[in-house]
Amino acid sequence: MGPRRVPYTALPRASSDEVGVHFAPQDDSDAADVEDNELFDMSRRSSTALEVSDNDALYYGAALGPRTRKRKSRVFWATVVSLVCVSVVGMFWFYFNGINWMQRSKKRNVILMISDGFGPASETMARNFMQQTRNYTFSYQSPLDEILVGSSRTRSSDSLVTDSAAGATAFSCQMKSYNGAIGVDASKTPCGTVLEAAKLQRRMATGLVATSRITHATPAAFSAHTTSRNMEDLIAEYQIGNYSLGPVVDLMFGGGQCHFVSQSQPDGMHSCRLDDRHLWSEAQKNGYTTLSTRKEFDALDSADTGLLPLLGTFASSHMDYEIDRDPKAQPSLAEMAKKALDILEHATRKRNDGFFLMIEGSRIDMAAHTNDPAAHVRDILAYWDAVSVVRKFVDAHPDTVLISVSDHETGGFSVAKQLTPEYPEYMWNPHALESVKRSIEYISSQLLPHQPGADAAKTEEDRYRTVRDKVFPEWLGIKDATHEEILVVASETDSVKLRQLLSNAISNRAQLGWATHGHSAVDVNLYAYGRDAHLLRGNHENTDIGDFIVKALGLDLASVSSKIRAERVVQSTQALKETWFGRRNGIDDLDAPEHSH
């Protein structure tokens, strides 16, 4: 058995000329048989030995005493602990406060997309529709599915079931308010909005895009302050800057031209105002670029920084449902979103301010109010297209965050319907929606004699032929309509009943259910993409959306609120309250009856 090996101890170098660390065996009767003595010089030149593990001789060139080593060890570990503490504190500061500080000094874009009336079941229905009608796989994900982060609660301050006005005010003012409130708190006092604060405090460019009237509840809640959503004449005045803050909205695309036009109806424009103010010309005098046609929209040069402020309205009232939209007459939501993004990006390209843009898929909600599944799914798909446009923009601009959320669910919609007393089938039929070519709103306007576009001179026999030969087979895509179905639709002259008959004809064949023509209290999906999107994970109150925007941009809404407390919140003329499935206060308007919600 060979000699036993023993550990080695390091010796200090005898002189600076010597290279390397010298080792010597510890005192032991069984000395080590050391091979390769070219590598280890075992000469005993010093009686001071150090453990190799300390490596003191290596670093200091001399052995250190126990007290010195202990002191240096304490210094070392104190330094490590200090660095760890500083790192942890720094991480917490950055997470909770540092983001705000960073945003005050760096460019940031916030894009808030609102899918009005769009609940979780509607997302499922639209996904199923695409899978079945386009032969997509089971694993297909929509542009929204891919960025799902959580859900949002929807109640208002005075009801478990919110309306769009209170829902949008929760986003814009970071607070709960009552149903019908537009940019005011529960005591009917004006509250500063994230759009106003972004303009005043960060000098950001701002924009509103909607397929409803631009004066409607959701865009209004970011740009106006009224005690009632029905005061759209006053809302229009706010939107072109007729209040103490002046113009704060740089870009507006949507419908609703009638609220900017006086009763004298100059230039052939349709008016729904109850006074003689011609806000269209007032806006032009105040420097607004105005447009009202698809041709003018297409001709916009996004790189022209002189475009802003810009007001574009492409319908007298709401823009058409996607299923009815004439692409030669009206731009789509995706086209308006892209144009708005291009214009705002060019306007802020050489600045450190960024922009805030709200984009609403307004008519998703209106189709659900009518219980029209075919119009509902087409507007959801149009919203998906807009989401894809915005996501592409975010990919190219990492200083941007996209938030997509609904203000509430509409219709109590379910992807199932029991048609008989017997145990129901487990199925629904997306193909029943694929063949529908017109909305219920459009069809009823063609059949009811008091609606615009209808032929009042039609006899009952003419109406029967129209329903039999056009409404069912061409517009609804229904080939198996019975004589009784055709007769009852052709004979109905009440708007509410007629629309319900048409809804039943489509929904029964698709096996889709509706619980109400109003809203429900269900939580809605929350989506986010881009910078800091992870902060929205989980279940949130709707006011948390406003809170996220405030923190992301470092805004102070209370400061804005203090500036506008004395603003007028009631319009001088009568508010045009829309009635259920009827026209507004007898005004010959182009509204569908469900639009007030």
C-alpha positions in Angstrom: 0.0 0.0 0.0 1.4 3.4 -1.1 2.2 6.3 1.2 -0.8 8.1 2.5 -1.4 11.6 1.0 -2.0 14.5 3.3 -3.5 18.0 2.6 -1.1 20.8 1.9 -0.7 24.2 3.5 0.3 27.3 1.6 3.4 29.3 2.4 4.0 32.9 1.7 6.4 33.8 -1.1 9.9 34.4 0.2 10.4 37.2 -2.4 8.6 38.9 -5.2 10.8 37.1 -7.7 9.2 33.8 -6.9 6.3 32.9 -9.1 3.2 31.1 -7.8 2.0 29.8 -4.5 4.2 27.5 -2.6 2.9 24.5 -0.7 4.3 22.5 2.1 3.0 19.3 3.8 1.6 19.7 7.3 3.7 18.2 10.1 3.0 14.5 9.9 5.0 11.4 10.2 3.6 10.1 7.0 4.8 12.7 4.6 3.1 12.8 1.2 4.7 11.3 -1.8 4.5 14.3 -4.0 4.8 13.9 -7.7 5.4 16.7 -10.2 7.6 18.7 -7.8 8.0 21.2 -10.7 4.4 22.3 -10.0 4.7 22.3 -6.2 7.8 23.6 -4.5 7.8 21.9 -1.2 10.7 23.7 0.4 10.1 24.8 4.0 11.1 28.4 3.8 8.6 29.7 6.4 7.0 28.4 9.5 3.8 30.4 8.9 1.2 28.2 7.3 -2.2 29.1 6.0 -5.1 27.0 4.8 -5.4 26.7 1.0 -9.1 27.4 1.3 -8.4 30.9 2.7 -6.1 31.8 -0.2 -4.8 34.7 1.8 -1.3 34.3 0.6 -2.6 34.3 -3.0 -4.3 37.6 -2.6 -2.1 39.4 -0.1 1.3 37.9 -0.7 1.5 37.2 3.0 -0.3 35.2 5.6 -3.0 36.9 7.6 -3.7 36.3 11.3 -7.0 35.0 12.6 -8.2 38.4 13.9 -7.4 40.1 10.6 -9.2 37.3 8.6 -12.2 37.6 10.9 -12.4 41.4 10.4 -12.2 41.1 6.7 -14.8 38.4 6.6 -17.2 40.6 8.5 -16.6 43.5 6.1 -17.2 41.2 3.1 -20.5 39.8 4.4 -21.7 43.2 5.5 -21.1 44.4 1.9 -23.0 41.5 0.4 -26.0 42.0 2.7 -26.0 45.7 2.0 -26.0 45.1 -1.8 -28.9 42.6 -1.5 -31.0 45.1 0.6 -30.3 47.9 -1.8 -31.3 45.6 -4.7 -34.5 44.5 -3.1 -35.5 48.0 -2.1 -34.7 49.2 -5.6 -36.8 46.5 -7.2 -39.8 47.4 -5.0 -39.4 51.1 -5.8 -39.2 50.5 -9.5 -42.3 48.2 -9.5 -44.5 50.6 -7.5 -43.1 54.1 -8.2 -40.2 53.8 -10.7 -42.6 53.2 -13.6 -44.3 56.5 -12.9 -41.0 58.3 -12.7 -39.8 56.7 -15.9 -43.0 57.6 -17.8 -42.7 61.2 -16.9 -39.4 61.4 -18.7 -39.9 58.9 -21.5 -42.3 58.6 -24.4 -45.4 56.4 -23.8 -48.4 55.6 -26.0 -51.6 54.2 -24.4 -54.3 52.7 -26.6 -57.6 51.8 -24.8 -59.9 49.6 -26.9 -63.5 49.2 -25.7 -65.7 46.4 -27.1 -69.1 47.7 -26.0 -71.5 45.0 -24.8 -69.0 42.2 -25.6 -69.2 39.4 -23.0 -67.2 36.1 -22.7 -69.9 34.1 -24.4 -69.7 36.4 -27.4 -66.0 35.7 -27.8 -66.7 32.0 -27.7 -69.4 32.4 -30.3 -67.2 34.4 -32.7 -64.3 31.9 -32.3 -66.7 28.9 -33.0 -68.1 30.8 -36.0 -64.6 31.2 -37.5 -63.7 27.6 -36.8 -66.8 26.2 -38.4 -67.2 28.6 -41.4 -63.4 28.9 -42.2 -62.4 25.4 -41.3 -60.0 26.6 -38.6 -58.6 24.0 -36.2 -59.7 23.4 -32.7 -56.6 25.2 -31.4 -57.4 28.4 -33.3 -57.1 31.5 -31.2 -58.5 34.9 -32.0 -56.4 38.1 -31.8 -58.0 38.6 -28.4 -57.5 35.0 -27.1 -53.8 35.4 -27.5 -53.6 38.4 -25.2 -56.1 37.5 -22.5 -54.8 38.5 -19.0 -57.9 38.6 -16.8 -61.4 39.9 -16.2 -63.1 43.1 -15.2 -66.1 43.7 -12.9 -68.7 46.1 -14.3 -71.1 47.5 -11.6 -71.8 51.2 -11.4 -72.2 53.3 -8.2 -76.0 52.8 -8.2 -76.6 49.5 -9.8 -75.1 46.0 -10.1 -75.9 46.3 -13.9 -74.0 49.3 -15.4 -74.8 51.3 -18.5 -72.2 52.4 -21.0 -71.9 55.9 -19.6 -71.1 54.8 -16.1 -68.8 52.1 -17.4 -66.8 54.5 -19.6 -66.6 57.0 -16.7 -65.0 54.3 -14.5 -62.3 54.0 -17.2 -61.9 57.7 -17.9 -62.2 59.2 -14.4 -60.9 56.3 -12.3 -64.1 56.3 -10.2 -67.6 54.8 -10.0 -70.5 56.9 -11.0 -74.2 56.4 -11.6 -75.8 55.0 -14.7 -76.1 57.8 -17.3 -73.2 59.8 -15.9 -70.8 61.4 -18.5 -67.5 62.4 -16.9 -69.1 63.4 -13.6 -68.9 61.7 -10.2 -71.8 60.4 -8.1 -72.6 63.9 -6.9 -72.8 65.1 -10.5 -69.6 67.2 -10.2 -67.2 67.1 -13.3 -64.3 64.7 -12.9 -61.0 65.0 -14.8 -60.5 62.3 -17.4 -57.3 60.5 -18.4 -57.6 62.0 -21.9 -57.8 65.6 -20.5 -54.9 64.9 -18.1 -52.8 63.3 -20.8 -53.2 66.5 -22.9 -52.7 69.0 -20.1 -50.0 67.4 -18.0 -48.0 65.4 -20.6 -48.8 67.4 -23.7 -49.7 64.1 -25.4 -51.7 63.9 -28.6 -55.2 62.5 -28.1 -57.8 60.7 -30.1 -61.3 59.1 -30.1 -62.5 56.5 -32.6 -65.9 54.9 -32.5 -68.6 53.4 -34.8 -71.3 55.1 -32.8 -72.0 58.8 -32.8 -68.8 60.3 -31.5 -71.1 62.1 -29.0 -72.4 58.8 -27.7 -71.8 57.5 -24.2 -68.4 55.9 -24.4 -66.4 58.6 -26.3 -68.3 61.3 -24.5 -67.1 60.0 -21.1 -63.5 60.8 -22.0 -64.2 64.2 -23.5 -67.2 65.8 -21.9 -69.0 66.4 -18.6 -72.8 66.1 -18.4 -75.2 64.8 -15.9 -77.0 62.7 -18.6 -75.7 60.8 -21.6 -78.7 62.2 -23.6 -77.2 65.7 -23.6 -75.3 65.1 -26.9 -75.7 68.7 -28.0 -73.6 69.8 -25.0 -71.3 66.9 -25.4 -70.5 68.0 -29.0 -69.7 71.5 -27.7 -67.2 70.0 -25.2 -65.6 67.9 -27.8 -64.6 70.9 -30.0 -63.2 72.7 -27.0 -66.0 75.0 -25.8 -65.1 74.9 -22.1 -62.3 76.2 -19.8 -59.7 73.6 -20.9 -60.1 74.4 -24.6 -59.7 71.7 -27.3 -58.2 68.6 -25.7 -59.2 66.0 -28.3 -56.9 66.2 -31.3 -58.6 63.5 -33.5 -62.2 62.2 -33.7 -63.4 59.6 -36.1 -66.9 58.1 -36.0 -70.6 59.0 -36.7 -72.8 61.6 -35.2 -72.5 64.6 -37.6 -76.1 65.6 -36.8 -75.0 67.0 -33.4 -72.5 69.3 -35.0 -75.0 70.8 -37.4 -77.6 73.5 -36.8 -81.3 73.2 -37.4 -80.9 75.3 -40.6 -79.1 72.3 -42.1 -76.6 74.2 -44.2 -74.9 72.3 -47.0 -77.6 69.7 -47.0 -76.4 68.2 -43.7 -78.9 66.5 -41.4 -79.3 68.0 -38.0 -80.5 66.6 -34.7 -79.6 69.6 -32.6 -82.3 71.6 -30.9 -80.6 74.9 -31.4 -79.1 76.9 -34.2 -75.4 76.5 -33.3 -73.4 75.2 -36.2 -70.5 73.5 -34.5 -69.2 72.2 -37.8 -68.3 75.7 -39.0 -67.2 76.7 -35.4 -64.7 73.9 -35.4 -63.4 74.9 -38.8 -62.9 78.5 -37.6 -61.0 77.2 -34.6 -58.5 75.3 -36.9 -60.1 71.9 -37.1 -59.7 69.8 -40.3 -63.2 68.5 -41.0 -64.3 65.6 -43.3 -67.4 63.6 -43.8 -66.9 61.3 -46.8 -64.9 58.2 -47.5 -63.1 60.0 -50.3 -61.9 62.7 -47.9 -60.8 60.0 -45.4 -58.8 58.1 -48.0 -57.1 61.4 -49.1 -55.8 62.2 -45.6 -52.0 62.4 -45.5 -50.9 60.9 -42.2 -47.6 62.6 -42.4 -49.1 66.0 -42.6 -48.7 67.3 -39.0 -51.0 70.2 -39.9 -54.0 67.9 -39.9 -54.6 68.2 -36.2 -57.0 68.9 -34.7 -59.2 66.7 -36.9 -62.9 65.9 -36.9 -64.2 63.2 -39.2 -67.8 62.0 -39.1 -69.0 59.5 -41.7 -72.7 59.2 -40.8 -75.4 61.5 -39.6 -76.0 59.2 -36.6 -74.3 55.9 -35.9 -72.2 54.3 -38.6 -73.6 51.2 -40.2 -73.2 47.7 -38.8 -70.4 45.9 -40.4 -72.8 43.5 -42.1 -74.6 46.5 -43.8 -71.5 48.7 -44.3 -70.8 49.9 -47.8 -67.0 50.1 -48.0 -67.2 52.7 -50.6 -69.1 55.0 -48.3 -67.8 54.3 -44.8 -64.4 53.2 -43.5 -64.2 50.2 -41.2 -63.2 50.3 -37.6 -59.8 48.8 -38.5 -59.3 51.4 -41.2 -60.1 54.3 -38.8 -57.9 52.8 -36.1 -54.9 52.5 -38.5 -55.4 56.0 -39.9 -55.7 57.4 -36.4 -52.5 55.5 -35.3 -50.6 56.7 -38.3 -51.6 60.4 -37.8 -50.9 60.4 -34.1 -47.6 58.6 -34.5 -46.4 61.1 -37.1 -47.6 64.0 -35.0 -45.5 62.8 -32.0 -42.6 61.3 -33.8 -40.2 64.1 -33.0 -41.6 64.7 -29.6 -41.2 62.9 -26.3 -44.9 63.0 -25.5 -46.6 60.1 -27.1 -50.4 59.8 -27.5 -53.6 58.5 -25.8 -56.1 56.9 -28.1 -59.5 55.4 -27.3 -61.0 53.0 -29.9 -64.6 51.7 -29.4 -66.3 48.8 -31.2 -69.6 50.5 -30.5 -72.1 48.5 -32.5 -71.2 45.1 -31.0 -73.5 46.3 -28.1 -76.3 47.6 -30.4 -76.6 44.3 -32.2 -76.9 42.5 -28.9 -79.6 44.9 -27.7 -81.6 43.8 -30.8 -80.7 40.2 -30.1 -79.3 40.1 -33.6 -76.6 37.3 -33.6 -75.5 37.8 -37.2 -74.8 41.5 -36.9 -73.3 40.9 -33.5 -70.7 38.4 -34.8 -69.8 40.5 -37.8 -69.0 43.5 -35.6 -67.0 41.3 -33.3 -64.9 40.2 -36.3 -64.5 43.8 -37.3 -63.2 44.5 -33.8 -60.8 41.7 -34.1 -59.4 43.2 -37.3 -58.9 46.5 -35.4 -57.1 44.6 -32.6 -54.8 43.1 -35.1 -54.0 46.5 -36.5 -53.2 47.9 -33.1 -51.1 44.8 -32.0 -49.0 45.3 -35.1 -48.5 48.9 -34.2 -47.5 47.9 -30.6 -44.9 45.4 -32.0 -43.3 48.2 -33.9 -43.5 50.6 -31.0 -42.4 48.9 -27.8 -43.2 52.1 -25.8 -46.9 51.3 -26.3 -49.5 49.4 -24.3 -52.8 48.1 -25.7 -55.7 47.5 -23.3 -58.9 45.9 -24.5 -61.9 45.6 -22.3 -65.7 45.8 -22.4 -67.8 48.2 -20.4 -70.4 45.5 -19.8 -72.1 42.5 -21.4 -75.3 42.9 -23.4 -78.2 40.5 -24.1 -77.5 37.9 -21.4 -76.1 36.0 -24.4 -75.6 32.2 -24.3 -74.1 29.9 -26.9 -77.0 27.5 -26.5 -80.8 27.5 -26.7 -83.5 24.9 -25.8 -86.1 24.9 -28.5 -88.5 22.2 -27.1 -89.7 20.9 -23.7 -87.7 17.7 -24.4 -84.1 17.4 -23.2 -82.1 19.8 -25.4 -79.5 19.0 -28.0 -75.9 19.7 -27.2 -75.2 21.9 -30.2 -75.4 25.2 -31.9 -75.1 26.0 -35.6 -72.7 28.7 -36.7 -73.6 28.2 -40.4 -77.1 29.7 -39.7 -75.3 33.0 -39.2 -73.0 32.7 -42.1 -75.7 33.1 -44.7 -77.3 36.2 -43.2 -76.6 39.2 -45.3 -78.4 42.1 -43.5 -79.0 43.3 -40.0 -82.4 43.1 -38.3 -82.2 46.9 -38.0 -81.8 47.3 -41.8 -84.6 44.8 -42.6 -87.1 46.4 -40.2 -86.3 49.8 -41.7 -87.3 48.4 -45.1 -90.6 46.8 -43.9 -92.0 49.5 -41.5 -93.7 52.3 -43.4 -92.7 55.0 -40.9 -89.0 54.1 -41.1 -86.5 55.9 -43.5 -86.1 53.9 -46.7 -89.4 52.0 -46.4 -92.0 52.2 -49.1 -95.2 53.4 -47.4 -97.3 52.6 -50.4 -96.8 48.8 -50.2 -99.9 46.8 -49.7 -100.1 43.7 -47.4 -99.7 41.5 -50.5 -96.6 43.4 -51.6 -95.1 43.1 -48.1 -95.8 39.4 -48.1 -94.0 38.9 -51.4 -91.1 41.0 -50.1 -90.8 38.9 -47.0 -91.2 35.6 -48.9 -88.9 36.4 -51.8 -86.3 38.8 -50.3 -86.2 39.0 -46.5 -86.0 35.3 -45.7 -84.1 33.8 -48.6 -81.8 36.7 -49.5 -81.3 38.8 -46.4 -81.6 36.2 -43.7 -80.4 33.2 -45.8 -83.3 31.1 -44.6 -84.6 28.7 -47.2 -87.1 26.7 -45.0 -89.3 29.5 -43.8 -92.9 28.4 -43.3 -96.0 30.2 -44.6 -96.9 31.1 -41.0 -93.4 32.7 -40.3 -93.6 34.7 -43.5 -97.2 35.8 -42.8 -96.6 37.0 -39.3 -93.5 39.0 -40.2 -95.2 40.6 -43.2 -98.2 41.5 -41.1 -96.3 43.0 -38.1 -96.2 46.8 -37.9 -94.8 47.2 -34.4 -91.1 47.8 -34.3 -90.4 45.9 -31.1 -92.4 42.8 -32.2 -91.1 42.8 -35.7 -87.4 42.8 -34.5 -88.2 40.0 -32.0 -89.7 37.9 -34.8 -86.6 38.4 -37.0 -84.3 37.6 -34.0 -86.2 34.4 -33.3 -86.0 33.3 -36.9 -82.1 33.6 -36.8 -81.4 32.6 -33.2 -83.6 29.5 -33.2 -82.0 28.1 -36.3 -78.5 28.9 -34.8 -79.6 27.7 -31.4 -78.4 30.8 -29.6 -80.0 32.2 -26.5 -80.8 35.7 -25.2 -82.0 36.6 -21.7 -82.6 40.3 -22.2 -82.6 43.2 -24.6 -80.6 45.1 -22.0 -77.3 44.6 -20.1 -76.2 42.0 -17.6 -73.9 42.0 -14.6 -71.5 39.4 -15.8 -67.7 40.0 -15.6 -66.1 40.7 -18.9 -62.8 39.6 -20.3 -59.7 41.9 -20.0 -56.9 41.8 -22.6 -53.6 43.6 -22.6 -50.5 43.6 -24.9 -47.3 45.5 -24.8 -45.5 47.5 -22.2 -46.4 46.6 -18.6 -49.4 44.5 -19.8 -48.6 42.0 -17.0 -49.8 44.4 -14.4 -53.4 43.8 -15.5 -53.4 40.1 -14.8 -56.2 38.8 -12.6 -59.7 40.1 -11.8 -60.1 43.8 -11.5 -62.7 46.5 -10.8 -63.4 48.6 -13.9 -61.9 51.6 -12.1 -58.6 49.7 -12.1 -58.3 50.2 -15.8 -58.3 54.0 -15.2 -55.9 53.5 -12.4 -53.5 51.6 -14.6 -53.5 54.4 -17.2 -53.0 57.0 -14.5 -50.0 55.2 -13.1 -48.6 54.4 -16.6 -48.6 58.0 -17.6 -48.0 59.6 -14.2 -51.3 61.6 -14.3 -53.0 63.6 -11.6 -56.8 63.5 -12.3 -57.6 65.4 -9.1 -55.7 68.4 -10.4 -57.8 68.4 -13.6 -61.0 68.0 -11.6 -60.2 71.1 -9.6 -60.0 73.1 -12.8 -63.4 72.1 -14.2 -65.6 71.9 -11.1 -67.7 74.9 -12.3 -68.2 73.7 -15.8 -71.8 73.5 -17.2 -73.1 69.9 -16.9 -76.7 70.5 -18.1 -77.5 71.6 -21.7 -79.8 74.5 -22.3 -82.0 72.6 -24.8 -84.1 69.5 -24.2 -82.1 66.3 -24.1 -82.9 63.9 -26.9 -83.7 60.8 -24.8 -84.1 57.8 -27.0 -87.1 55.6 -26.4 -87.1 51.8 -26.4 -87.3 50.7 -30.1 -88.4 54.2 -31.2 -87.2 57.6 -32.4 -85.8 60.2 -30.2 -88.5 62.5 -28.9 -90.3 62.3 -32.2 -87.3 63.6 -34.2 -87.0 62.0 -37.6 -83.6 60.5 -36.8 -81.7 57.7 -38.4 -81.2 55.9 -35.0 -82.0 52.3 -34.4 -84.0 52.2 -31.2 -81.5 50.2 -29.3 -78.8 52.9 -29.6 -79.4 54.7 -26.4 -78.0 51.9 -24.3 
